[in-house]
Amino acid sequence: MTAPAWLLRAGRVVDPANGRDEVADVLIREGRIAAIGSVGAVAGAEVFDADGLLVAPGLIDMHVHLREPGYEAKETIATGTAAAAAGGFTTVCCMPNTRPALDSVEVLRDLSERVGRDARVEVHPIAAITKGREGREAVDFAALVEVGAVGFSDDGDTTQDSAIMRAALSASAELDRPIMVHCEDKALAGDGAMHEGDISRRLGIAGIPAEAEEIIIARDLMLAGLTGGWLHVCHVTTGRGAELVRRAKAEGVRATAEVMPHHLVMSDDWVAGDRTLRNVDEPAGPYAPAADPNTKVNPPLRLAADTRPLIAALLDGTFDVVATDHAPHAAPEKQGSAFEAAAFGMSGLELALPSMLALVRAEYLTASDLVVKLSVNPARLLRLPLGTLAVGARADVVVFDPEERWVVTPEQLRTKSPNTPLLGMELRGRARLTLVGGQERYRA
């Protein structure tokens, strides 16, 4: 299909890969950026009025659960990528928590066929570290890279066997693909359902101590140092965890790391019913019933005191990227269950941009910083020729209104499973147009 020509008129073009932050027109032809500047009338081009809006490279999410194959009641490739496009994302990486797990050449080829048929945005698979994600036998790393794996993870389950993790990191050194780790000492976490602290004790809910995360971060960083492998630490939630990554990087360990929006602007107070976004001056939502299953996520919402060092780590480069950990669950797994029995996870693809824009308004980040963490750096880590609006680059573009106010409701969201504690809250900032290779994938 031939991509149409577009003329994005008079938007604020934020393209940090090329040092650009200015009001300009963007011309797109044949799926690529053709010109940026003052562009006159262009015959046959669809004109999109971007006055007052931001025009940026399409966002890239390195940590998404599309649930297909096997868990289509939660999400599908079609619904998950529609949510991605609505959130301004043009590329996502899907985690292997599927049935069957993404652990073989055959399963990845089947996934590729499904993506080619149903996806609204680009999808790259993250394969499992161990067969069945069971932690007992390593996958064939090289074979999975050959069929498109951009990384490896047993996400949701830490690879407890240190020898297997050492082998995985050794393979990553040869294959130049990250080992993306969910850091949790399962024995120490036990049956915990939220952060272990004063609020968990007050609510009578078993807690997960921060040390359960930090111990495995420390172990895996040491193994990365031992092997020279590439360790990517997923969803860091504590200041001490961030400091472990910071020190390892300073010592020359090949480590990258991510943080999620919900761990920057929410805390364990949300489990007790508070709906105040941390670190920003934004309207709070009404108090909710305590132990709302939509606040249950793994790793859990931590102390409010942890959110500030996480922001500091984002600013100083300890965290290379922001990712969503979009984790949809069908209603019976959330609202149909008591907190302790409910599934872990929040939907996030359509909520990341407004959450991060709140930090821009609070002047922690600039608009360019936001694009670096959500587009430029993910493209760099994934070795993709994206994250740029350079002339000739593929036209993966998002146009968004940083000030549009909207109320989060299930009807407003494209995901199949709108499990988020932001339901009912007013947010600011929303995608208006998402183009993938110059093809329209979402328009508000």
C-alpha positions in Angstrom: 0.0 0.0 0.0 1.4 3.4 -1.0 1.6 5.8 1.9 -0.3 9.1 1.4 1.5 12.4 1.4 1.0 14.5 4.6 1.6 18.1 5.5 1.7 18.6 9.2 1.2 22.3 9.4 2.8 24.7 12.0 3.4 22.3 14.9 6.1 22.5 17.5 8.6 20.0 16.1 10.5 18.3 18.9 13.3 16.2 17.4 16.1 15.9 20.0 18.0 13.5 17.8 18.6 16.4 15.4 18.6 19.2 18.0 15.3 20.6 16.8 12.6 22.3 18.9 10.8 24.8 16.8 7.6 25.6 15.1 7.7 24.2 11.5 5.9 22.3 8.9 6.6 18.6 8.3 6.1 17.1 4.8 5.8 13.4 4.5 6.0 11.6 1.1 6.1 7.9 0.4 6.2 7.0 4.0 9.3 9.1 4.8 10.1 12.6 6.1 10.6 14.7 3.0 11.1 18.2 4.4 10.9 20.2 7.6 10.6 24.0 7.7 8.3 26.4 5.9 6.5 24.3 3.3 4.1 25.8 0.9 1.1 24.2 -0.6 1.7 20.6 -1.7 -0.6 19.1 -4.3 -2.3 15.9 -3.2 -1.0 16.1 0.4 -3.4 15.7 3.3 -3.0 18.8 5.5 -3.2 18.3 9.3 -3.3 21.5 11.3 -0.8 21.0 14.1 -0.9 24.6 15.4 -0.5 24.4 19.2 0.4 20.7 19.1 3.7 18.9 19.4 5.1 16.8 16.5 7.6 14.2 17.5 9.1 10.9 16.5 6.7 8.0 17.2 7.1 6.7 20.7 8.7 3.3 21.3 7.7 1.0 24.2 10.3 -1.7 25.1 8.0 -3.5 27.6 4.4 -4.4 26.6 2.2 -7.5 27.2 0.1 -8.2 24.2 -1.1 -11.5 25.7 -1.4 -13.3 22.3 -1.1 -16.2 21.8 -3.1 -17.8 24.6 -4.6 -15.1 26.7 -6.8 -13.3 24.2 -9.4 -12.7 26.9 -7.0 -10.1 28.3 -5.7 -8.5 25.1 -5.0 -9.3 21.5 -2.4 -8.0 19.0 -5.2 -6.0 17.4 -6.5 -4.4 20.6 -3.1 -3.9 22.2 -1.6 -2.3 19.1 -4.7 -0.1 18.7 -4.1 1.1 22.3 -0.4 1.7 21.5 -1.3 3.9 18.5 -3.9 5.8 20.6 -1.1 6.4 23.1 1.3 7.7 20.5 3.4 4.6 20.2 4.5 3.4 16.8 6.7 0.5 17.9 6.3 -1.9 20.8 8.2 -4.9 22.1 6.0 -7.7 23.3 7.0 -9.8 26.3 6.9 -13.6 26.3 4.3 -14.2 29.0 2.0 -16.0 26.5 0.7 -19.5 26.1 2.8 -21.0 24.6 5.7 -18.8 25.8 7.8 -17.1 23.1 10.5 -19.7 23.5 10.9 -21.3 20.1 11.4 -20.6 16.4 8.0 -22.0 15.6 6.2 -19.8 18.2 8.0 -16.6 17.0 7.1 -17.4 13.4 3.5 -17.8 14.4 3.6 -14.5 16.2 5.1 -12.8 13.2 2.2 -14.0 11.1 -0.3 -12.7 13.6 1.4 -9.4 13.8 1.5 -9.1 10.0 -2.2 -9.7 9.9 -3.5 -7.7 12.9 -1.0 -5.2 14.2 -1.6 -1.4 14.0 2.0 -0.6 14.9 5.4 -2.2 14.6 5.9 -5.2 17.0 9.2 -6.8 17.9 9.3 -9.9 20.1 11.2 -10.4 23.3 11.8 -14.1 23.6 11.9 -16.1 26.8 15.2 -16.8 28.6 14.2 -20.3 29.5 11.9 -22.9 27.9 8.3 -22.3 29.1 9.7 -19.5 31.3 10.1 -22.2 33.8 13.7 -21.4 34.8 15.1 -24.8 34.2 16.6 -24.9 30.6 17.9 -22.1 28.5 16.4 -21.4 25.1 18.4 -21.5 21.8 19.3 -17.8 21.9 21.0 -17.6 18.5 18.1 -19.3 16.7 15.6 -16.9 18.3 17.7 -13.9 17.2 17.6 -15.2 13.7 13.8 -15.1 13.6 13.6 -11.6 15.1 14.0 -11.7 18.9 15.3 -8.3 20.0 15.9 -9.4 23.6 15.3 -12.1 26.1 13.2 -12.1 29.4 11.4 -14.4 31.7 9.4 -11.3 32.7 7.0 -12.0 35.5 9.4 -14.6 36.8 13.0 -14.0 37.8 15.4 -16.6 36.4 16.3 -17.9 39.8 19.1 -20.2 38.6 22.3 -18.1 38.6 24.1 -20.5 36.3 21.3 -20.1 33.7 21.4 -16.3 34.1 25.2 -16.4 33.6 24.8 -18.4 30.4 22.1 -16.0 29.2 24.3 -13.0 29.8 27.3 -14.8 28.1 25.0 -15.4 25.0 24.0 -11.7 25.1 27.6 -10.7 24.8 27.9 -12.6 21.6 24.6 -11.8 20.1 24.3 -8.1 21.2 20.8 -8.5 22.5 19.8 -7.5 26.1 18.8 -9.9 28.9 15.8 -8.0 30.3 15.2 -9.0 33.9 12.3 -8.9 36.2 14.1 -8.7 39.5 12.3 -10.4 42.4 13.4 -12.9 44.9 10.3 -15.1 44.9 11.0 -16.7 48.2 11.4 -13.4 49.9 8.4 -11.9 48.2 6.3 -14.8 49.3 2.6 -14.2 49.0 3.0 -10.5 49.1 0.5 -8.4 47.1 1.8 -4.8 47.7 4.8 -3.0 49.0 5.7 -4.1 52.5 5.4 -1.1 54.8 3.2 0.9 57.1 0.3 0.9 54.7 0.4 -2.8 54.0 0.4 -3.4 57.7 -2.5 -1.0 58.3 -4.5 -2.7 55.5 -3.6 -6.2 56.7 -2.2 -7.1 53.3 0.9 -9.2 53.0 3.8 -7.1 51.7 6.7 -7.5 49.3 9.8 -6.0 50.8 11.9 -3.7 48.6 14.9 -6.0 49.3 13.2 -8.7 47.2 13.8 -6.6 44.1 17.1 -5.1 45.1 18.8 -8.4 45.9 18.2 -9.7 42.4 19.2 -6.4 40.8 22.5 -6.7 42.7 23.0 -10.4 41.7 22.3 -9.8 38.0 24.5 -6.8 37.8 27.3 -8.8 39.3 26.7 -11.6 36.7 26.7 -8.9 33.9 30.1 -7.7 35.2 31.4 -11.3 35.3 30.3 -12.2 31.7 30.5 -8.8 29.9 26.9 -9.4 28.9 24.2 -6.8 28.4 21.8 -6.6 31.3 18.6 -4.5 31.0 16.9 -4.0 34.3 13.2 -3.8 34.0 10.8 -1.6 36.0 13.1 -0.4 38.8 11.0 0.9 41.7 13.3 2.0 44.5 16.0 4.6 45.1 18.4 1.9 46.2 17.8 -0.2 43.1 18.5 2.9 41.0 21.7 3.5 42.9 22.8 -0.1 42.3 22.4 0.4 38.5 24.1 3.8 38.7 27.2 2.4 40.4 27.4 -0.6 38.1 27.3 1.7 35.1 30.1 3.8 36.6 32.2 0.6 37.1 31.8 -0.2 33.4 29.1 -2.9 33.6 27.1 -3.1 30.5 23.8 -2.3 32.0 20.7 -0.4 30.9 17.5 0.2 32.8 13.9 1.4 32.6 11.4 3.0 34.8 7.6 3.1 34.5 5.4 6.2 34.6 3.3 4.7 37.4 6.3 4.2 39.6 7.2 7.9 39.1 3.8 9.4 39.9 2.1 6.8 42.1 2.9 5.3 45.5 1.6 2.7 47.9 -0.8 5.3 49.2 -2.9 4.6 46.2 -3.6 1.1 47.5 -5.1 2.8 50.6 -7.4 4.9 48.3 -5.4 8.1 47.7 -5.5 9.4 44.1 -2.9 12.1 44.3 -0.2 12.1 41.6 3.2 12.4 43.3 5.7 15.2 42.4 3.3 17.1 40.2 0.7 19.8 40.7 -2.3 18.1 39.1 -5.9 17.6 40.3 -6.3 14.6 42.5 -9.0 12.1 41.8 -11.6 11.3 44.5 -10.5 8.8 47.2 -11.2 5.3 46.1 -12.0 2.3 48.2 -9.0 0.8 49.9 -7.4 -2.2 48.2 -8.6 -1.5 44.7 -7.2 -4.4 42.6 -6.3 -1.9 39.9 -3.5 -0.7 42.1 -2.0 -4.1 42.3 1.1 -4.3 40.1 4.4 -6.2 40.2 6.9 -4.8 41.2 4.5 -2.9 43.5 3.9 0.8 44.0 6.5 1.8 46.5 6.9 4.6 49.0 6.3 8.1 48.0 9.8 8.8 49.2 11.1 6.4 46.4 9.5 8.4 43.6 11.9 11.3 43.9 15.2 9.3 43.5 13.6 7.5 40.6 13.0 10.9 38.9 16.6 11.8 39.7 17.8 8.6 38.1 15.8 9.4 35.0 17.3 12.8 34.7 20.9 11.7 35.2 20.8 8.9 32.7 20.7 5.9 35.1 17.4 5.1 33.5 17.9 5.0 29.8 14.2 4.7 28.9 10.6 5.0 30.1 8.5 2.0 29.3 4.9 1.1 30.3 4.8 -2.5 31.4 1.3 -2.5 29.8 -0.3 -5.5 31.6 -3.9 -5.9 30.7 -6.1 -8.3 32.6 -9.8 -9.3 32.0 -12.3 -7.9 34.5 -12.8 -11.1 36.5 -9.1 -11.2 37.2 -9.2 -7.7 38.7 -12.5 -6.4 39.9 -13.9 -9.9 40.3 -11.3 -10.8 42.8 -10.2 -9.8 46.3 -7.0 -7.7 46.3 -4.8 -10.6 47.4 -6.2 -12.9 44.7 -6.3 -10.4 41.9 -3.8 -10.5 39.1 -0.8 -8.2 39.1 -0.6 -5.5 36.4 -1.9 -2.2 35.0 -2.8 -1.1 31.5 -0.5 1.7 30.5 -0.1 2.3 26.8 -2.7 5.1 26.6 -1.7 6.6 29.9 2.0 7.0 29.7 2.1 10.2 27.7 -0.2 12.2 30.0 1.5 10.8 33.0 4.9 11.9 31.7 3.6 15.3 30.5 2.6 16.0 34.1 6.3 15.8 35.0 7.1 18.1 32.1 4.6 20.7 33.5 6.2 20.2 36.9 9.6 21.2 35.2 11.4 18.0 36.0 11.6 17.2 32.3 11.6 19.2 29.1 9.6 18.1 26.1 12.9 17.0 24.5 13.8 14.9 27.5 10.4 13.2 27.2 11.0 12.3 23.6 14.6 11.1 24.4 13.3 8.6 27.0 10.3 7.5 25.1 11.6 7.4 21.5 15.3 8.3 20.9 16.9 6.0 23.5 14.6 3.0 22.9 15.4 3.2 19.2 19.1 3.4 20.0 19.0 0.4 22.3 17.0 -1.7 19.9 19.3 -0.7 17.0 16.3 0.6 15.0 16.5 3.5 12.5 13.8 5.3 14.4 13.4 8.0 17.0 14.2 10.8 14.5 12.5 13.2 12.1 15.5 13.5 9.9 14.8 14.0 6.3 14.7 10.5 4.7 13.8 8.8 8.0 10.7 6.5 8.1 7.7 8.6 9.0 6.8 7.2 12.3 5.3 10.3 13.9 3.1 11.3 16.7 1.2 14.6 17.0 -0.1 15.3 20.4 -1.8 18.0 22.4 0.1 18.5 25.7 -2.8 20.3 27.3 -6.0 18.5 26.2 -8.0 17.5 29.2 -9.8 14.2 29.2 -11.3 11.8 31.7 -10.1 8.2 31.7 -13.0 5.9 31.2 -13.2 2.3 29.7 -15.0 3.8 26.7 -12.1 6.2 26.0 -9.5 3.5 25.9 -8.7 1.1 23.1 -7.2 -1.6 25.2 -9.4 -4.7 25.8 -8.8 -4.5 29.5 -8.8 -1.0 31.1 -7.4 -2.1 34.4 -5.9 1.2 35.7 -6.4 3.1 39.0 -6.6 6.3 36.8 -10.2 5.5 35.8 -12.4 8.4 36.5 -9.5 10.9 36.8 -8.9 13.9 34.6 -5.6 13.9 32.8 -3.9 16.4 30.5 -2.2 15.4 27.2 -3.3 13.1 24.4 -2.2 11.9 21.0 -4.1 13.4 18.1 -2.5 11.7 15.2 -0.2 8.6 15.0 1.5 7.7 11.7 3.5 4.5 11.1 5.5 4.6 7.9 3.3 7.5 6.8 0.2 5.4 7.3 -2.5 6.7 9.6 -2.9 4.4 12.6 -4.8 6.7 15.0 -6.6 10.0 14.7 -8.5 11.6 17.5 
